[in-house]
Amino acid sequence: MISLLKPIKYEVIFDKIPEPFRADGAGATDLGPRDILRILENPDMLVPPTADAGTVPNLRFSFKRVLERPAFINLDVVLHLHLRMLIRNTDRLSEPERRFVQNILTHTDFLIFHKLYKSPILVVEADGYAFHANNPRQLERDRMKDAILAKYNIPILRLATNERKPG
C-alpha cells in the first residue's frame, strides 16, 4: 500500500518525440497540440512507412482514434485479417472464389467489427497507387474480393490513394 503513495517518476521523453521529417529532408517541426503517447506508440502517424512510396499513412491509428468516441464504443478495428477468418462458410462461393478466400495471402486491409457480437461492420481497403497502378491482375483480385464480400452482405469501402502521386 505504501508503494502506491510514492510519487511517480516520469522519464523526460522530449528528445524521443518523433517529428514529421521524411528521409528526403521535407517536413517541419509540429508545434502541437499533439497526443504524444499515441505518437510514441506509432511514429508512422507522422511519417508514413515506405509502403506505396510513403503516400499511404498508417490508417489503423486513425480508425482507432475515431472508434474511441462514445458513439462507436461497441466497435473495434483489426488490421490484415485473413479472408478465410472472415468467410468461414464458403457454400455461396464458386470454386475460384473459394480458392481465393482460402489463400493465406488474401486478407482485408482493415475490418471494423462489433466487439460484442464479433460481426463485421465494414471492410476498408487502402488501394495504394504504386501497388494498383496499371496492374490488371490486382484489379481482378479486387473485383473478386468485392464480389465475395457482397455475397455475404459485408460492405466494403475502397480508399484510392492515386490522388497523391509520389514526386
N, C-alpha and C positions, 0 to 999 in steps of 0.2 A: 504494500500500500504506500509506503514512504517513497518508493521509486516513482510512483505516479505523480508525486508532488514536486519532483525535481524539475527545474526549468529545462526545456528542450533546447538543445544547441543546434542551430541551423547552420549548415555549411554555406559559405558565400559562393554563389554559383554564377555571378555576373560574368566572369571570364569564360564560362562554358555555354552561355546562351548563344545559339546559332543566329546568324544574321542572314538576310536574303541576298547572298552573293553567289553568283554562278562561277564556274571554273574559268569562264572567259573574262571575268572581271566585272561583268554587268551586275547591277543591283545597287542597293543603298542600305544604310542603317535604318532599321524600323524603330521609330521613336515611340511606338505604342499607342494606346494601351494594348497589351498582349497577355495571353494566357501562357505564362512561362512554363508551368508544369506540363501542359499539353504539348508545347513546342519541344521541350526536352524529351518527352515521350516519343515524339515523331518529328525529327527535324525536316523530313521531306515536305512538311506543310509549307515551309518557306522556300525551299529549293527543291523542285520536283526531281525524282530519281531519273536516271538516264534512259529509262524506257521511253520509247517514242521520241527520241531526241530531246527529252526533257520538256515536252509540251503538255504532258498529262500529269496533273498534280495527283497526289495520293488522296483519293476521294473518300476512303474509308473513314478518316477522321472527320471529314466534313459531314458525312452521314451521321456519325456518332454524335456530333455536336447538335445537329437538328433533332435527332431522336431523344436527346436528353430533355427536350421541352416537355412540359406536363401533358400536352395533348397527345404525345406519342409514347407515353410511359410504357405501354404494352408491346412496343416494337423494338426490334434489335436488328443488327446487320451482321452478315458474315461475308468474308472475302474468299473468293475462289472455292466455292462449294462444287464438288464433282456433280455433274448432271445425274449420274446414277444414284446419288444420295437423295436427290430431289424427286426423280421419276423412278419410283420403285416398281410399280406395276406397269409393264410395257405392253399390255394387251392392246392398247389403242394404236400401237405403232407398226409401221411397215418394217420389214427386215432391215433395210438400210438405216432407218431411224433408230431401230433397236441397237444396231451395232454402234451407231454414233453415240447413243446415250451410255452404252457400256464401256466406251473407250475411256481409259484412265486420264487422258489428256483433255477431255471435254469437260468444261466447267462453266459456271456463271462467274462474271466479274464480281458482282455483289448480289446478295439476296437479302431483302428486307422481309422479316418474318414476325409473326405474332409470338411473343415469348411463352405465353401460357399454352396455347394450342399447337405451337410449332408449325403453324400453317403459313405457306408462302403468301406474301402480300404483293411483292413486286421484284422482278429481276431487273437489274440495271447493268447495261453493258457499255463500257467506255471503249469506243471504236477509235483507237489511236491511228493517226494519219499514216505513220510510217508502216504500220502493220497491215492496214486495209487499202491503202492507195494502190490502184491498178493491180489488185490481187483477186482475180476471179474465183480462185479456189476458196479463199477466205470468205468472200461474199456468198458463195454457195453454202458454206458451213453456217454462216449467219442466218441465211434463209431457212435452213433445216432446223436450227435451234429455235427460231421464231415459230415455225410450224409445229414443232413438238410442244413447246410451251402453250401455244394456242389450243392444242388438243386437250390440255389439262387445265384450261382456263387460268393460266398464270400470266398476268400482264408483264410485258417487257418494255423497258424504256432504253432506247439506244442514244447515247450521247456521243455525237461525232466531234472529233477534235480537228477536223480539217479546216476550221475557220482560222486557225493559228498555225501556220506552217513554220518550220524551223528556218532561221536565217534572218 
